[in-house]
Amino acid sequence: MNLQQRDKLVNWHPYTQMKTAEDAVPIVKGKGVYLFDDKGKQYIDAVSSWWVTLHGHAHPYIAQKVSEQLHTLEQVIFAGFTHQPAIQLSENLLKLLPDNQEKVFYSDNGSTAVEVALKMCIQFAHNQGKKKTKILAFKDAYHGDTFGAMSVSGRSIWTKPFGDMLFDVTFIDTPTSENLQSLQSQISHIADEIACFIYEPLVQGAAGMLMHNPEDLSELMEFCKEQNILLIQDEVFTGFGRTGKLFAADYLTEKPDIMCFSKGLTGGTMPMGITTSSNKIFNAFLSEDKYKTLFHGHSFTANPLACTAALASMELLLNKETQDNIRLIDEKHKEFSQILSQHPKVENVRQTGTILAWDIKTEQGTSYFNMIGKFFYKEFLNKGIILRPLGNIMYLVPPYSITAEDLEYIYQTILEVLHTN
């Protein structure tokens, strides 16, 4: 049996209707921006393997550092113990974040980073003898697939089977100059009950790469702070250069109380989640009363290998070469968006940093389940480009190591596919 046949016998793939899905493409090797299948075909990974691979695949520097760490310490319980990679990573990361971020809590993916943040906010009030249990979130939000993360994500066909089991959340529109006043009025009526506001800054990824302005978000954050509502900034997707700056926080005038990270954190090398907080949050858990402890943990909390990968990835991220290439991708996307916006089959072209998105015009309207996405996915795959449309919403999120030549090939292929279909 070949790899596809063996896979089909034993594996259940994410976001996949296994009854009707085509056989998965077996990938046997990665190098830089390229992936290679079992037949030797080369693909440009234009979506960074679900938005995680910052510096390309099998990066030799990250591999070297992880290998060295593997021969020193691969895992140790993080309750009662610590280690150099975790300490160093926390120190290095906090230096890059808003200066009110002062403590790091480790977990193992984006959903768990969000779960930790939500629990911190609810218990923050509880530890002070207050009951504030309402959560504020954006409509169409996506924060993960565990139950707490699902609850603060927009209600959809994805969450429908679990609808009665999710806790109530107050969903609001993303802020604009036109709706800010009405949003503030809506929030003020229940402010005393709201524990926190969780939001994806600037770009709502899974919702369809929906984008909003930093000025409007900053104003909404400022209002929430005035109402004593804690702010959770979910930078699982937007962190580590995706928006053109190191973090979406770098566009904002207000600082969150808590931040969530994953995806690009380790450069796509291995799973890791991080939740950072201000000392204001941390200090509410300091007590002689052991019941005020944050009772949360994971077996692989602060795994030394993942911490080492994250340290190496962060070092690469801060290199001048990487920063120059992020600017190059930003500029190239801007140039191509001007061309794309003139195309008769395209609408709603939008871009933030290394993220470029557009909608394919279709009679079925914009939808994750629009079948045109499957068609375009196959067309690009045949031409050696991995894109993963969200229905009729197309997007590019390339690794930072991509060349101008590969970007031009992708752009020209997009125009060619649009022209012939």
Buried (B, 14 or more C-beta within 10 A) or exposed (E): EEBBEEBBEEEEEEEEEEEEEEEEBBBEEBEBBBBBBEEEEEBBBBBBBEBBBBBBBBBEBBEEBBEEBEEEBEEBEBEEEEBBBBEBBBEBBBEBBBEBBBBBBBBBBBBBBBBBBBBBBBBBBBBEEEEBBBBBBBEBBBBBBBBBBBBBBBBBEBBEEEEEEBEEBBBBBBBEEEBBEEBBEBBEEEBEBBBBBBBBBBBBBBBBBBBBBBBBBBBBBEBBBEBEBBBBBBBBBBBBBBBBBBBBBEBBEBBBBBBBBBBBBBBBBBBBBBBBBBEEBBBBBEEEEEEBEBEBBBEBBBBBBBBBBBBBBBBBBEEEEBBEBBEBBBEBBEEBBEEBEEBEBBBBBBBBBBBBBBBBBBEEEBBBEBEBBBBBBEBBBEBBBBBBBBBBBBBBBBBBBBBEEBBEBBBEBBBEBBEEE
